[in-house]
Amino acid sequence: MLESLRNFLSGKRVIVITALLAIPFVFLGSQSFGTTFATFGTVNGEPVSQMDINLSTNQVSQRLKSIYGEDFSLDNLEEDVSLELIKNEIINQKTLLSHARKLGLIVSEKKAKQEIINIDTFQGENGFDQMLFESTIRANGWTPEEYIKLVRETLALEKLVSAMGATAFPIDADIEDLALMLETSRDIDFIKVDKNALVSQQEASLEEGQQFYNNNPFLFLSKEERDFSYLVLTYDAYKKQVQVPEDYINEAYADYLSNIEGQLQNRISHLMIEKSNYESPSLAFEAINSIYKSIQSKEISFEDAVSRSTDDLASKDTGGDLGLSSGDAFPEEFESAILSMQLNSISPIIELEDSLHILKLTEVIKPQIKIKAEMSQELLNELVDAEALALMQDDFLELESLVLEGVTLNALADSIDASVQVTGLQDIEAIELNGFTNVTQLELFDSSLLPNKIEIFEGDESYAFVMMTQAVQPSVQAFADVADLAIQEVRNEKANIIINDFLKDAEGVIDGENALPNLNAFSQEKYKGVKRFSSLLPSEIINSIFESPIGTLIADEVFNGDRYWVKSSNESLPTMEELSVSVDQYQSFYNESLTQQFSGFIDSAFKEGQRVRLENLTSN
């Protein structure tokens, strides 16, 4: 029942229960530290927890690995990029879930448990194994209640997807209809007029151009021109202003050495005794204490003790390995014990609320420390970048306040000892602000811009304070300046007259009753067996041909001005053998097209009115 979720549309994958078992959480008994988290906001009213972030991170990681290979890691991406991918995954999941809940599709707890009982991972020798179930999900950071809740939500999503996708999957008849349509061919007889060639053949005098100019002055209006004065703040300019303190590199390197000590990582393994497996906590302690003494006396190795005695089934086959921590991944009791341990030593018995543990420190990874010569430029760049940003932000906030107070652009420039630039009168195609590319030409020529009013535009690493100082409205240009354009318009008019005169003769020419005009721009051809995907004619002409009855005269103008008159005949349908071959060829095309349509539907239907309130989701 859950399998349909695996193959959900690309980019819209929802959580798959069996995939959750691969999430790398560690097992620490009933008091697992990965199960209670604060909220990170909401999406359509659905709360987002740390667990949602972990799940979405895993989903994004697996998707990227399927594209770029198993060696790919989210660490290969910039932090901002990977964070945005994870945010989008969370939004997709929660948006779907909120719609499922709205439609009343959340299934009962009983139904969820029935599904869990049938999952292969939880099967023992005699069917479903409750202990195997609990140890497995806890090893992945879940409590039974949380896992059941997740299954309920996942089943609801499956219902939603199945309902929406009921019409989004092809049936054989649909694909056969598609193949029949695309493999049907017709013979085509057509006339084409090359508009540009016809225009260029027309003669036009200066006098005719003058007359056209007099009769159509509105065609010869100049473009609006505007003049702007502006002030630009750029990140690069502020970098040059940064003053580096005399002993900065020495002090920064000392801080680097101090901070890198905190990046030490320790790998530990553990042997765990679950208190609930014994009649009393004291008996559980006696059991682990006996094991501890055996390890200390070297009667048994730590690894063999884990293999024989640990209650953590998830880490049993790996010698109790729990992974790496830099001081905050494990429970506080573990982290405190690690501080006093030597490599390959074991800890005293550690007691948590529901379990008892013996730790072994198996690996210590020390960060590679770079010498000062290697770090100097990096430390200098960090200072310059941070100070430049701070200086620019300070100036921006000061200028923004002055704009609100109504000061002039020159006063703004004087306040930060900068210079005002001017564009000069330019039309919309030529206008640009030197050193600032985050404003469009349309924005600068927006009708809402008022003269002598300072507008503020923000870029990625820059700001612009812009004031329109002059606007010259369009006016009719002198004939001497547009004579060539007027003459070309005359040629175009003459070409249109020829085309209009030909309209009444076009069908007769195709039928052989009239002669084709003796002009190079006119041509007539016949094609046999033309199909819908043919490139012999413009696509809009081909579509019109096959959407019209055979023998119908089609007259149309295409995007470049060329004119066509077309008649089709002798429609030929594919044989059953040809159709059978075509069905196989069009299967993947049909699926891809349908998937794209359905994906677009989900985007428009679900994301309309979406309410995203994410918080505390930032890169480190």
C-alpha angles and dihedrals in degrees: 000000000000094000095088089067091063093065099040117140116299110266092019101072113148127205114294114207097219091050090060091071090070095059107118102236120141126237118241104159128259092327093063110173093215098071109071118059140158120251122265096202131278143280114208088341095307111126118236116218135185087260090058089052091051092048093048091047089054092048093050091046093051092047092052091047090054088056103037102024137265093288091064116108134185085238087072089069131072110265093242091052095049091044091054091051090051092047091052091049091051091048092050093049096046094043091055092045093051091052091048090051091046090054092049094246098135105121127224125268088244092057091049091052090051089055093047092051089059097051109114094220091067098049120115130182092289100037126271111023114206094196092049089049094052096043092048098050093042088052086059094049101263137123116216090251092053093047093050090049090052092050090050091053093045093052089050090054090050090054091050094048093046092051093048094043096049090103096031098079123081125244123204093253092056093052092046090052090050092050092046091051096048096042095049111105137195137193111244131204114187146165121216129196114200099215097197092049091048092050093049091054093059122099119223129177130213089249091055089049091051091050092049089049091052093048096045108033093152089068090063102053116139119238120262112263128205135189121210135191114202148172121213128200113197131186092224092054092053092051088066090056096056114114114210113216114242098247097028099118093052093048094044092050090051089053089048091054091048094049096045091060087068090058093072109128127207127198117206139182125203143201112213134198116194110219093212090065090067133064092243139004089249092058090049089052092049090053095052092040090056090052090047092054091048091053092046092050089047092238086131134012121246090244093052090047090054092048091052105034116019119115091205101098092179095063098029095097093049097053092262094300114178099176132235133326132183091200107294109056098081130055115284091252090057094046092050092051093049091059091067097040129102124215111286092007124125128231129234114263110292120206124209124178096272105014147041125223144191114199131205122197102223104169139016117197114196118198117247108254116215120215119247093256090059094046100043098087093041092051091045091051091050091053094046093047094049095044093045091053091048093049092048093047091049092052092044093053091047092050092045090055091049091051089055088051090056102246122158125260090248090054089052091053092047091052092063098028094247134135130246117234127206131207098203119219108322135162123235094270095052103037118113139150114233110238095007123085101163096092122076127224089243090056091053091050095043111137091229093066111106126208116260093009116124115232122194121218123187125210134182094270103001146054131212128202105200132185126183107224100177139014122191112198122221117275136177109277122228114268091239089062095050103030094116091050091050092050091050089052089054090053090050091051092051091050090051090052091054091049093048091049089052094054094085093049099043098091092044090053092052090047091049096248098109134038123249112249112263094242126120091229092063120079136167127201142166126217126189127211098010115176131202095261094049118132094203090099134024111283093242090057093047091050092050091050095055094041091056130070117262112273095026115135110236118198117184144152119224129214096275094050098259115142127222135192112189140179126183130206143166101040110204123201121205118257119248089257092051091046092052091055092045094052090062091048094051097044095090092040091054093047093049093048092048092048092052091050093048093046090052090050092054092049094051097038100044103033095051105107092004114172112209117181104167119162139173090025100131136137118251 
